[in-house]
Amino acid sequence: MHIAAALGAGAVSEPAYLKERIRLRKITIPLILLIICVFQFTAAATEQALTVRTSIDLRAVSLDAIEGLQLIGMTTGSGSGCLELVWQKDQNAWGFPLWRLVLRGDASLFPQVMAGAQPDASDANSKWVSLALLTPQPGRSYSAALSYAATSGIVSLALLDVEEQVELFQQELQLQPQLAAQALQVIKPAHQAVRLDQVTPGYVPVGLEWRLALLDDPLVGISALSGGSPAVLHFAQALGAIDGRFRLVAETGAGELVLWEGAGADPITSQVVATYELPYGKAQIRLEYLTGNQVWIIGRQRLVDIYSGTLDVTVSSVGFSENAISGQMVVASDAPLEEMALTLLARVYRYVAGSWVLSGEEPLQLHTQVTMEQAGDETIPFTLDVPGLGDGPIQVEFTWVTEERHGWRVLTYSSTIELTKPAEPWHSPIPVLDISEERSRLTIVDSIIGTYLGHPDTVLMGDGRTMFVVYPLGHGGATVLKRSDDGGLSWSDRLPTPENWLQTANVPTIFRLTDSIGTERLVVFNNMTLPFDSHSPGGRGKDLHQSVSIDGGQTWTPLEPNGMYTQVAPNTVVPISGGRYLTVYQIDGRIAQSITADGGVTWTHQGVIARHPVARLTEPALITSPDGKQLAVLIRENSRQFNSMLIVSNDEGVTWSAPVELPDVLTGDRHMPKYAADGRLVITFRDRCVGSSTYGDFVAWVGTYDDLVNLRNGSYRVRLLQSYGQARDIGYAGLELLPDGTMVSTTYAPLYAGARPSVVSVRFTLDEFDAMLKQMDEQ
């Protein structure tokens, strides 16, 4: 149909409509008959495309009293071909309530092979597909939009938080084309909290995902531009043949400026945007879609700061003596700068009776002026007098205060650095090798100047060459994925992933698991901070989520809760009898385990396997004995009062030994064990042995499994990468063994003093280390 009138015009009929039952998983809801109104619009010709926007006001709604909300619904004049967007109540594997965004409709609309589409248990003629896990928050307002083109089968969906201006969901789906579709009509919302706002004839790409990004990194959205830097308007999918046109508009204090205009039919995925005319200050940037006399704002508006230059300030090479703390400030600028006042603040904490205590009420202060004659970086040494520091350990929290300079953006990340000056030097009982300066061993997986990249994990595929890496953007953040086809020597660009990978909030890990019938799955674990997610026990964001690929990493399911509850995703999974896998992870200073019997699809309820009355047990790593009869778990100890610890099981996790301390040489964070080609055991970790010459660096321990469980020192240690005196922020890593015996450890590290960490791989063989050790003995 071609709708000739706007909402509220034309004839309106009110036939009875049987609202579809809101499906609550594993619970049967009685059939509820709701009398609702269908808005029917008079038209001279028929049009099979319709776009609807509604608003959802939860300020006077008790979510406990309802099972769901129909946000948008449409149907044909005959009452068939129903399609609706529903926000419905559900529950996770623990029985805690959550909410799910669902698209439900006539079964004929859903392709037979559509991923995730399931029959409706209450209506054999209907199907539904889960779009996202999103929990509404009482007292907030939302905006929903649905556009459906029946003859092409495309449906475009969006859900926006109005107050926060955050896109909670955006997606376009391909449904079954309805070539003989009749005129579409809008279903009046049944609940008073939902109100029709706008109805437009034709298709509008309301679910189109877009971002404003840097020219050299179009997958990372930006909130600031400096020096007239060009930007890219990036679309998640290529624009198809759409009748309307787009316009990117910047609203500034000086008025509105159109940055780009383009026809919807242009098949583009990115467009360079001229931002040179934007004045310094803040700009609201929005993407408009214009069709007829209607203007649709796609997604949310972006608030962007426009600067003439960016200053990036960090600290490096920090150390302390009995009466002073010294180090270097590293100042990098992308434009000339004249005399900007900069104040370094330092708060000192002493370790007293098991906790860090602030020393002094006022922070130490160092005032300086920064002048940059040209773009580049400059190192400024500093010394702060602190009488009576003693032998430590201490923590120093650095922050900065800068003057506000019009047109300048100053990046001053706070940095907490732990420093230890042992009373007596500690000497390693085993040899220490060093390859940290051998840059030929390094491959840079990803690096962005001025941006923190960290905490990677890897998986090696069965061909012995293909490798995937996952890591967050920032210190916990959006999860990204890359692939290598040559064993880690080179890496792809960032690969497409589900939209909700952008909502992750911690450290991702990745595994290759095979079920009893031979189906191989790649599984990615991570925590998420979903908008207004308050259902998790013990705090927000600790329900572990997983995403699965069954086609070798080409496509992935969205991240969804898997029943485990942990602050940090497990970094090891090992096979046990019966085609099962076991994993271990932390829960608030204790260690727990879960088992899967179906290749990672579902996991058993977790059980605590290790606790300690004083020590804080975190980040466990699991390894199986060479004969497969025993499991061992290395555990990071986070109170810093004990060495790292070890537990073992002789019955595949049914029972476990009590934690015991490991030798000094294995004391560290985020252990990653792997057997080398000759059967020796290699364990990488961040060295936390106080007094060690490699303290805070990324190291590898080499020994045997027998050395490990009998608490022996092993054969030798190797410094793989230096931490450059930073806040010991290095060493979360994947470790893979290639068919030729090469081991590839992918971690994160600053590439030079003062730099933000990059994701890098370091390659080595034990034969090389053995030769180095032999040469050391001969000398």
N, C-alpha and C positions, 0 to 999 in steps of 0.2 A: 504494500500500500504506500501511497505518497500522502503523508499526513499534512493536511493543509492548515491546521490550526495548532497553536501552542497549547500547553497544558491549561485546562480549564475551559477551552473553547470547544464547540461542537457538542453533539449529543452524548449523554452519559447514561449508560445502562448499568443495572446492578443485579446481574444474575447471581444465584447462589454458587459458591465455589467451595469445593471440599479441599481444605488445606492439607497438604501432605504431612504425614506424621513426622515429627522430629525424631530422627533415629539417635538413640543413645546407645553406644556400643555395649553389647552383651545384656542390654536391658530392653524389654519390650514396653513401649509406651502405648497406652490405649488410644484408639482412634479418636481424634478430636475434630468435631465438625465446627468449622468456623465460617460464618457468613461474611464474605468480603465483597468489595466492589471492584468491578473491572471497568477501567476507563476506556471507552471506545470512541475513536475519533472519526469524524466524517471526512471523506476524501473523494476526490474526483477520480483518482487512479489508484491502483494497488501498489504497495511498497512492502518488501519483505525485510527491511532493516529498521532497527529502532534503537535509540540510545536513551537511557534513563539514569537520572541521578537522584539519590535520596539522602536525607540527613538523619542521623541517629542520635537522639538526645537521651542520655542515661542519667541525667541529674535527678530525676524523680522516679527512677525505676529500681526495684529490688531484683537483682540478677538471680538471687536464690529462689525466687518465686516462679521463674520461668525456665523452660527447657531449651528455648531457642528463639531467635528473631528471624523472620523472613525479611531480608533487606530489600530485595528487588525481585519481582516476578513478572513474567510476560507469558501470554498465551495467544493462540489464534482465535479467530472469531467463532470457530466451532467448539472451542473449549478444549481442544487437544493441542499437542505440541507444547506442553508447559515447560518453562525453563525458569529456575529460580536460584537466587543466591541467598544462602541461609547461614547465619551465625548460630551454631548450636553447641549445647553443653555436652561434654564428654568426660572421660577420666583416663589418667595414665595407668601404666602397669601397676602402680602402687595404690591405685584407688583414689588418688587425689584429683580433684576436679580441674578440668581445663576446658577450653573452648576451641572449636574447630570451625574454620570457614569452609563451607561445602557448596558445590554446584550440583544441583539436582535437576533432573528433567525426564522427559519421556525417553524410554529405552531406545527408541529409533534414532535419537539425536546422537548417541554415543557410538563411535566406531568400535568394531569388535576387538581391535587390538589396542585400544586406548589404555595407556598405563594408569593403573590405580582405579579405573572405573569398576564399580561393583554393583550388583543388583540390590535394589532396595528390599529389605526383608519384609517390609509391610505392604509392598505393592509390586507385583510381578511385572507390571508395565513400566516401571521407573528404574533409573540407575542414578548413582551419585558418585562423585569423585571428591576426595579431600584435597583442598587447595593449600591450607596452611594451618598450623596451630597458633592461634592468636587469642589471648585472653582479654576481653573488654574490661575496662576499669570503671567502676561506678562513678558517676558525677562528671563524666567526660562526654565530649561530642565527637561524632565521626561523620564522614561523608563516604558514601558508596556509589559506584557507577558501574553499569553493565551496558555493553553495546553488543547487539547480536545481528549478524547478517545471515538470514536463513538460507538464501540460495548459495552462499559460499561456505556456510557452516562455521565461520569465524566468530568467536565470542571473545570480547575484551573486557577485563575486570580490574577494578581498583578499589582499594579501601584506604582511607586517609584519616589520620588523627588530626582534627581541626585545630586544637589548641597548640599542639607541639609541631604541627606542620611536618609530619613524618608519614611517608608512604609505608603503611603496614603490609600492603600486598599490591602487586601489579603483575598481570600475566595475560597473555593471549593464548587461547586454546583453539584447536581445530576440531570441530564437531562434524557430524555427518551432514553434508549439504541436503537441503530440503527443496528440491527443484520445483515442487508443486506447492510450495508454502502459501498459506493464506495470509490475510491481513493480520499483523501483530497487534495485540492490545496490551496495555499495562494493567497489572493486577494492583489494586490499591492495597497498601500495607495493612496487615491485620492488627498490628500492635500500635498503640498510640505513641510509642517512642520513636517510630519510624515515619518519616514524612516525605512525600514526593516533592522534589524541588524543580526538576527540569526534565522535559521529554522532548527529544529532537528526532525528526525523521532521518533515516540514513544511518550509516555506520560511522562511529567516531572512535579513534584508537585510544580510549580512556586508560587502557592497561599498558600503554607503551612505556617502557622503562627508558629513562634518559638521564644523563649526567653531564655536567660541565667538568672537563678534565684538562690536564696539562697535555701539551702537544706530543710529548715523548712518552706519555704513560696514560693512555685513554681509558684504562680500566679503574683508575683511582680518581674518585671525585675530589674536587678541590673546594676550599672555602676562602681562598685568597689568590690573587694574581699580583705579581710585582714586575716593575720595570716595563710595563706595556707588553708583557709576555703574551703570545698568542695562546688561545685556548681552543679546545675541541668540544663541539656538541656531539656527544656519542650516544647512539641508540643501541639497545641490547639486541635488536633484531632489525634486519633491513626493512625499510618502509615498503609496503606493497602499493598496489594501485588503489589510492584513496582519492576521493573526489575533492576534498577540501585542501587547504593549504596551511602550512605551519609558519609561526612567527616567534622568534626568540627576542624577548623584550627585557631591557634593563631599566629599572626605575630608580633614579638617583635624586639627590636633592635639587639637581638642576633640571629635572624633568625626565621624560621617557626617551629611550634611545633604542631603535630597532637594530639588533646585532646581526640578524639573519632572517631571511624569508625564503621559503621553498615550497614547491607544490608537493602535496602528499603522494603523488604518483612517482616522484623521483626515487629510484631504488638506491638509497644511500644508507650507510651505517654510521658515518661520521662526517662532520663538516667543520672546517676550520672557521673560527669565529673571530672577527676583528674586535678587539677590546681596547685599541689604542686611544679611542676617543672618550673612554670612560674617565670621569674625573676621579681624583683621589678620594677615598672615603668608602662608604658602604653602598652596595647596589643590590636591590632585589631583582633577581633574574627569574623569569617565568617563561614556560613554553606554552604558547597559545595555538589552538587548532580552530580554524575558522571555516564554517560551512554555512552557506546562505547568510542570514543575518545573526547567526548564533556564534558565540565565542566560548570555547571550552578551554579551561586551564588544565593541562595534562600534568598530573602528579602535583607536587608541591612547588612552591617558590623557593629558590636558593638565595640565601643571604651571603654575598661575597664581598670581601674586603679588597679594595684596589690600592696597591702600594707602588711607590717608586723604587723601593728596594727592600731586601730581606736581610736581617742580621741573625746569624745562628751562633749561639754561645754555649760552650760545653767546658768541662774541666777534664784534665788528664794528668797522669804522672803524680798522683797525690801520695804523700807519705808523711810520717810524723816522727819527731824526736821527742825528748822528754818534755820540752817546753814550747814546741811550735809545730804547726801543720804547714806544709809547703806543697806546691804543685804548679800547674799551668792552666790558665784560661786560654782556650782556643776560640778565636773570633773569626767567623767566615762571613763575607758579604758578597752579594751579587751586583753591587753598585758602589760608586764612590760615596764616602760618608765623612762629614766634618764634625768633630767634637761632640759625640753623643755621650752623655753621662751614664756610667754603668756602676752599680754597686753590687758587690758579691757579698751575700749573707751566708754565714756558716753556723749551724747549730751542732754542737758536739754532744754525743751520747756515750756514757760509760756503761759497761756491762757489769751489773751488780746483782748478785743473788738470783741469777737466772733470767734477768730482763734488762732491757736498755733503759737507762735513766738519763734525762736531760741534765747537762752540766751547765749551770748558769741560766738566769732568766732571760737575758738579752742575747741575741745572736752576735757573733763576731762580724765586723763589717770591714770591707775594703772598697774604697772609692777610687775610680779611675775614669779617664776620658778616652774614648775610642775614636780614632780618625783613620779612615781607609782612603788612601789616595786613588786606589783603583780596586776593582773587584778582585777578591782573593781571600786569603786567610792570614791571620797573624797570631803568634803565640805570646802571651803575657805572663811571665812568672809571678808568683805571689807567695808571701809568707804571712801567716797569722800566728801571733804570739798567744800561746795557751799554757800558762805555768802549771807544772805539776801533772802532766799527762801520764807519767809513769810508763809502764810497759804494755798497756792496753789489755784486751782489745777495745777499740772505740769505733763508733760510727759517726760519720760527718755528713750532714744533710746540707747540700748546697742549693741555694736559690738566688735569683737575681732580681734587682729592681732597676728599671731603666726609665729615663725620661720619655714622655710621649712625644714623638716626632711626627709631624703631619706627613703622611705618605710613606711611612716606614713600618715594617712588620718585624718585630723582634721575637725570635724563638728562644726561649729561656726555660728549657725543660729542667725541672728539679732533679737532683741526682743524689742518692744516698750511697755512700761508699764506706765499706767496712774495712778497717785497718787493724793489723795485728803486728806488734813488735815483740817477739818472744824474748823472754829473759835470757834464754840460752839458745844458740842456733840448733836447729834440728837437722840431723844428717840422715839421709835416706839409707836404709839397710840394703837396698838393691841399686844397681846402676841406673842412672837417668840419662836417656838419650834426648836429643833436641833436633827436630826438623822444622821448627816454627819459622825459620828464615828461608826455607827452601820454597820460594814462591812458585817454582815450576810445578809443584805438586798440587797447586790450588786451581780450582775452577770456580768462577763467580757464577752462582746460580741466579741471584737477583741482588741489585744494589740501586738505591735511590738516594741521591745526595740530600742530606738533611732529614732523611726519613728513617725511622727505626724499623728494621726487619729482623725477625728472630724466630727461635723455637721451631725449627723444621723437623720433619720426620719423613722417612723414605720407605718404599717397598720395591723389591726386585721381582720382576715377573719371571715366569717359568723358562723363558728363552735365554735367561742369563744376561740380557742386554737392556731390555726395556725397564726403565725405572721411573717411578712417580715420586714427587716431593710435594708435601703440603706444609704450609706455614702461614702465620697470621701477618697482616699488615699492622705494624705497631706492636706494643707490648700486650698482646691479646687484642684481637680485632677480626676483621673480615678474613676468612680463610681463602687462600688462593692455591691453585694447583698447577704444576708444571710437569712435563714429561721429557725424558731423555731416551733416545733410541741407541745410544752408544755407551751404555754403562756409566753415565754421569760425566762424560767428557764435554758434552754440549747439551743445552736445554732449550725447550720450546718457549714461546711466549706464554703468558698466563692463559690457561684453557677455560672454556665456558663451564660454568658450574651453576647449580640452582641458586635462585635469588636469595634464599634464606641463609646461604653460606656467608652473606654479608653481615648477618646478625650475630655471628659467633663472637665470643668474648674471652677466649682463653687459648690454650695450646692444642692444635690438632695433631692427631696421629692416624696412621694408615696401615692396613693389614691386608694380606691375601689369604682367604679362607676357602676351603672346599668342603661341601657337605657330603653326606653318605651316598648320594647318587651321582657325584662327580661334578656338580655345578660349582664353578669357581666364582667367588665374589671378592670384590675390593670393598673394604669397609673403612670409612673415615669416622673417627670419633671426635667430638668436641663439645664444649659447653656453650650455652647461648644465653644472651640477655634479651629475651623476647620482650617486646613492649608490654609493660604492666604485668609481667609474669610473677604472680605472687603465690602460686599454688605449690611451689616446691617446699618440702619439709626442711626446716633449719635455715632457710634463707633463699635469696633469689638467684636463679641461674645455675644451680648445682645439679639439676637433672641432666645426666649425660645424654647427648643426642648422637645419632649415627645416620650416615648417608651411604647408600649402597650402589655399586655398579656391577652389572652382570655381563657387560659387553667389553670388558678389558679397559675400562676407564673412559669410554667414549661418552656415555651418558650416566647421569647420577640421579637418584631419588632425592627429594628434599630432606634435610635433617629433621629427624623426629625422635622423641624420647625412646630409649630402649630399656628402661627399668632400672638402670644403674644410677647411683647417686654419688657424685664425687666432685671435688674442686678441680681436679686436673685429670684429663683423659689418660687411661693406661697407655704405656709405651711399649708393652710386650704382651704377646698372646702366644701360647705354646700348645701343640697338639697333645692330647692324652688318649687313653684307650676308648674304643667304641666310636671312633670318628668324631670325638668331641674336642673342644678347645677350652683352655682355662686362661683367665686373665686376672691380674691383681692391680689394685689401685688404692688411693688414700681416702679416708673419711675423717676429717677433723682430728688429725694426729694419730689415727689408727690405720691398719691395713685390712682391706677386704678383698674378697674374690668373687667371681661369677664364672659360670660355665655355659657354653652353648653346645647344643647337640644337633643343630641344623645349619651349620656353616655361618653363624653370625646373624641369622634372622631374628632369633629370640635368645634371651639370656636368663639364667636362673636368678632368683632373688639373691642378693648379695649376702654374704656372711662375713663377720669380722674374724680374721685369722691371726692378728698380732696387735698387741697393745703393750704399753709400758707405763709404769706409775709416774715417771718423770719425763722421759724422752718423748719428743714429738716425732712420730714416724710418718714419713711422707715419700712420695715418688718412688714406689718400689719397681724393681726390674726383675723379670723372671727368666730362669735358664733351666734347661733339663740336663741331667747328667748324661755323659756319653753313652751309657748303657740303657738310658731311658727309665731307670728304676727310681730316680729321685728328682725332686724339684727343689731349687734353691732360689731365694729371693733376696736381692741386695736392696737395702733401704736407706734412703737419705735421712739423717737425723737433724731436725731443724731447730732444736733448742740450743744447739752448738755447745752442749755440755758433754757430749759423747761422740765417739767415732761413729761412722756409718755402721749399720747392723745387718745381720743375716738370720734368716729362718730357713728351715728345710722341711720337706714332707716326703715320707716314704710310701704314702698310699694315695697319691694323685690328688692331694688337697683335702682329704677327709680329716686329717689331723696335721698339726704343725708344731714344730719345736718352739721354745721360747726364744725371743730375740737375744743374740749375743753380739758383742762389738767385734767389728772387723779390724785387721791391722791398720796402722796409721796410713800405710801406702795405698789403701783402698778407701780412705775417707774422702767423700766427695758428694756431689749433687748430680742427680739424673744419670745414673749408671746405665750403660747400654752394652750388654754382653753379646758376643758372637764367637762361634768357633772358627778358627782359621783352617786353611786347607789341610794342615798337618795334624789337626785335632787339638792344638793348644787353644787356650781361651784368651780372647782379647776383650777388655772392658774399657770403654771410653767414659769419661766423666769430667766434671769441673772439680779441680783439685781443691779440697778444703782442709788439707792437713796443715795445721798451724806451724809456721816456721819452714815449710817446704820451699825450696828454691823455685818451685812452679806453682806456688799458692795462687789460686784464682785463675789459673790458666786451664786450657783444654788439654787433657792428657789421656794416654792409653796405658793400661796395665796389661802386662803379658805374663801368663803363667799357665797353670792347669786347673781343671775343675777340682782335682784333689787338693791343690794348694788352697783354693777358695774355701772349701767346706772344712778343711782342717786348720784354717786361720793362719796359713803360712804366707810369707811376704811375696812369693812368686819370683819371677826371673828378672824383670826390669820394667821400668816405666819410660814413657816417651812423651815429651812435650810436643803436641801437635800444632797448637796455635797459642799465641800470647793474648792476654786480656788487655794489654797496654795500660795497666794501672787504673782501669775504669772500675766500676762498681761490681767487679767479678761477674759481669753479665756476658756469659759465654757458655757454650758447652751442651745445651740441649741438642741432641743429635740422633740421626738415623745411622745405621751401620750395616753395610751390605758386603757379601763375599761374592766376587765375580768368578766365573769358571777358571780363569787363568791364575787364581790365587790372590789377585789384587783385592784389597779391602778399600771401600769408599765410605768415608765418614762425612756426612753432610750436617753442618752445624751453622751457627751464626757467630760473627765476630766483627769488631771494627777492623777495617783494613789499614788504618793508620791512627796515630794518637789523636784523640779528639773527634774521630769520626763516629757517626751512628753505625750500629751493627749492620752488616750485610749477610746474606745467606751464601755460604761457600762450601765447597767439597774439598777434602784433602785425601790423597790416594797414597797407599803404602802397601808393602808386603813384609811379612816376617823375615823373609830371606834378606831383605835390605837391612832390617834392624839387626839381625844376627851378624851380618858382615860389619856393621858399624860397631857392634859390641866387641867383636874380635879385634878390630883395629884399635879400639880403645884399650883393650887388654895388652896389646902388643906395645902400645906407646907408654 
